[in-house]
Amino acid sequence: MITNTRDRIVGYVTKNRQARAHDLVDFLGLSNVAVHKQLRALVADGVLQKAGKPPLVFYSLVSKAEHIHAQPLLPKDVQNVIGANFLSITPEGKLLYGLSGFTYWANLYQKNQRLLHLAQKYMKVIEQKTEYTASEGWIDATEKVKSTFKESYVDHLLYQEIYSYPMFGRTKLAKLVMHAKQAENKKIIDQIVEFAKPVIEKIIKRFDINAVGFIPPTVPRPLQFMDELEAKLNLALPKIDLVKIMAGDILVPQKTLAKLEERIINARSSIYLMDIAEPSFPNVLLIDDVAGSGASFNETAGKLKGIKIGYNRIVAFALVGNIKGYDVIRQM
């Protein structure tokens, strides 16, 4: 009877491409409790997926591309590295961490390669990243900013994580930042803060930071990522109040500009200090979510140093960024 009920549910969903619980109650002639029990089992077995929240919940079939194949036995150290670093996000918005995410990605994009071979390649990428990651957990990209701009006002440019890896695409943190901003998701922002706060606290201690400023966002959203990040970090430092204004007739986000010169002009004309009578702090930390060209950091640092703020050093910290040359990050 149970198997027959399962088959009838799957048959109904296959034919109609969707179902709600009350549809199945009417179709099967069973109680609401019995139908929900079957639906929970089908979701747990990976046959159906559900979308929405009560009272509006729909069930549909899991497509072949969404199935996560049985995970082969990989060496423990490989599993640990993938578990700590990999994340896949499905088209429906499901977060698949670690080996399940890696297996999903491999089945979808690397069908002709063995998982162990791909895992070994990924291990090498992570090992290479470890070589240029400081023991405190940050990546020093200072040479990038100094080589990108004719005049560099940033004394140290640090990243929590690089934006992407060759072959494997965006890193775990880059994906979390992108989707936290787009989805305005507080839970994902909590995860990001959990990763970033210990590193930021080490930066504050290492560089004797006296004040902090957050690069303001351009795109208006009901939930601003940078505002949430600032609140959740809750750093016990004086804040330098930076604002972004509309210099022209419309707001132009940095990510829409393809040329470095355009980004420099954009940052210079839109980011300002709210009060030029700010105390003259010697060591300042600037924080942003993503550093593409570094123009926002450099232009802001230039304005601060022009009025003797950060006169000793300005440290710029981004959650994610590029480390080689000038690369436009436009997906954020």
N, C-alpha and C positions, 0 to 999 in steps of 0.2 A: 504493500500500500504506500509506504514512504517513498520507495523508488518511483512508483507510478506518479505520485504527487509532484516529485521533483521534475520528472520528465514533462509533465503537463505544464508546470510553471515555465520551464525552459522553452517548451514549445510555444506557449502563449507569448513570451517575451521575444522569441525569435520571429514570430509572425508579425507582431505589432511594433517591434523595435523598442518598446518601452512598456512599463507597467507600474502602477501604484498598488499599494497593498489592498486597497478597497476594490480595485479592479479584479484582483485575484480571488478575493473573498467571494465576490459575486460569481466569478467564473467557475471556481472549484466547489462552491457550496460548503466551505469550511469556515470555522470560526476565525476571528481576527488574530487570536493568539496562535492558532495552529499555522496560519499563513506566515506570520512574522517569524516563527520558529524555523520554517523551511527557508525563508528568505535569508535569515542570518547564516544558516548553514551553507547556502549557495554562495553568499558573499565570502564567507570564510574559506571556502574551497576554491575561490578564484573563478567561479563560473559567471557570477553576476557582479556588477558594481552598482553602488547607489550614489545618487547625487541629490544635494539639497538637505534641508533640515525640516523636521516636523513643523507644520502639518503638510509641507510640500516636498515629498520624497519620491524620486523616480528610480526605478531599477532598469538596467540594460545589460546586454551581454558584454563580457570582456572580450575584446577582439584578440586575434592571434598575436598582434604586435604588442599587446599589453600584458600578455602572459609572461611571467618571470619563470624561466626554465629552472629545472632542478640545478642547484648550485654545486658544481663539482668541487672535489676536495682540493683546496689550494694550501700551500705551506702556511703555517700559522703566522709567520712574520708578514707574509704577503697579505693575508686576511686582515691583520691588524692595521697595516698601512692603508689599505683600501677602506677599511672601516672608519678610519679617522679622517680621511681626506675626500672621499668621493660622494657626490650627490647627483642624482638624476631627477629631473622634474618632468612628469608626463604632461601631455597636452591637456589633460583634465585638471592639472595642478596638484597631482599627488607628489609628495616628497619621498623619494626612495634613497635612503642613505646606505653607504657602505657597499657590501657585496651584492645586495639585491639591486641597488642602483647601477652598479658596474655591470652586472649580468644583463640587466634591462638594456643598457646602452650598447653593450657588445652585440646582443641579439638584434638590435634595431639598426645599428650603423656599421658593424664589423662582422657580418654574418660568415665571411669566408676565413676568419682567423680563429684559432683556438683561444679559449679564454685564458689558459695559462700563459700563452705567448703574449697576449695583450696585457695581462697582469704584470709580467716581467718588464714590459716596456714602461708601464706606468710606474713601477718601482724605480726605474732609472730616472724618470722625470722628477719624482719626489726626492730622490737622492741628490740630483743636481740642484734642486731648489734649496735643499738643506745646506749645501755648500755656501750659498750666499745669504743665508738667513742667520742673523746674529743669535747668540745664545739667549738673549732677552726676548726673542720672538719676533723682531721686526726685520724688514728687508731694507737695506740702505740704498736708496736710489739718488743720492746727492749728486753723483756725477751726471745723471740724466738732466737734472735741472740746470746744472752749470754749463753743460754742453748745448742745451736747447736755446737758452736766452743769452743775448749779448750782455745784458746786465742781470746778474742773479742776486736777488735780495734774500733768498732762502738759504740759511746756513746748513740745514740738514733736511733732506726729504726722505721720509720713512714710510713704508707700507706695511700693513698687516699681511697682505697676500697679493700676489701678482694677479692680473686680470684673467689670463688664460694660459693653457699649456698647448704646445704643438700636438696635434692629432686628437687630444682629449678635450679640447675646447675650454669653456669658462670654468674656473675653479669653483669649489664649493662655496666659498665666501662671496665670490662675484655673483653667483646665482642667487644666493640668499639676499644680497643687497638689492639686486635688480627686482626680484619679486616682492621684497618687502616694500619697496618704493611704489611699484605699480599696483600692488594689491592693497597697500596701506594696512599691512598686517602687523599688529602689535606683537603677536607671538613670535614671529620670525625676527622682529627687531630685538626681542628679548634674547634670542639665540645669538644674534650678532654681538650684542653687548657682552654676553657671557664670554665670547671669544676675544673681544677687543679690550675690555676694561683692564685686565691684568697687564697687557702690553702697554697701554696708555699710562698706567700708573708707574710702570718701570721707566718710561720715557720722561715723565715728570720728575722722577727721582734722579735719573741719570744726568739730565740736562738742567737741573735746578730751576724748573719752570716756575715763574711767578704769576702768570696769568694765561688764560685760554680764550681763544676766539673760534667760533664755528662759522665756516663759510656758508652764507645764506643760500637757500635754494632759489631757483628761478621759476619753475613751474608751480603755479598755485594748486594746492591740494587740500582737501578737508583735514587730512592727517599728514603733516609734513614729517618726512623721515628724519631730517636733521634736528627738528624740534624734539621729536621723541628720543632720538639718540642722545641729545644733550641732557634731557630730563632723566633718562635712565642711567646715564654714566654718573650723574650727580657728583661731579668733580668739585672738591673743596678748594677752589681757586677763584680769584676775582675774574669776572668775565669782561672781555672786550666786546662791546656791542657793535657788530657788523650788520649792515643792511644792504639789500640789493634793490635798486630802484630801476624804473623804466626810463632809460636815457632817451629813447626815441618814441615812436608812436605805438610800438608793440614790444612785448618781452621776447627776446631772442635767446633761447637756451644754448649754452656752450656746445651741447652735444649735436646741435644742428649745423655747426660750422665746421667745414672741412679743412680750412687753412689755419696754420698757426697764427699768422698775422691777424686774422679775423678774431681769433679767440683772445689774443692779447688786447685788442681794441675793445672787445665785448667786456672783458673783466675790468679793464681800466675805467670804462665809462659807466659801469653798473654797480660795482661794489664800493661802499663807502663806510667810513667810521661814523657812528651815530653822534659821538661827542668828541671833538678834537681836544677837549680839556681832560682826557683820560690821564690817570697817573702814568708816569714814565717807567714802565716795568722793564727791567733789563733782559729777561729771558721769557719769551712768549711761545706758546704752542698754538698752532692753527690746525684745525681738524676739518676734514671733508670726507664725504663718502667715497668718491671716485676721483682719481687724478688721471686725466687723459694726457693733456699737454703739460699740465702744471701751471698754466697761465693764471688761473684764479689765485693759486697760492702765491705766485711770484708778484703779481700786481698788488695783491693785498699786503704782502710783506713790504713792498716798496713804499706804499702809502704809510704804513705804520712806522717804518724806519725814518721816513721823512719828517715825522713829528716826534722822533726820539722814543718810540715805543718798540721794544725788542732791540734796543741799540747794541746789546751784547750778542744775542743770538735769537734767531727765529727758527723754530723747528716746525716743519709741516708734516702732518701725519694723515694719510689716507687709508681707508679700509682696504681698498684695492687700487692697483695702478700698473702701468707698464714700466719696465726697467731699461729697455733698449731703445734709444733714439726717440723720436716723436711719433707716437701712434695715436690716431684718433679713436677714442672710445665713444661710440655713438649709440650703443644699445641701452645705456642706462637712462 
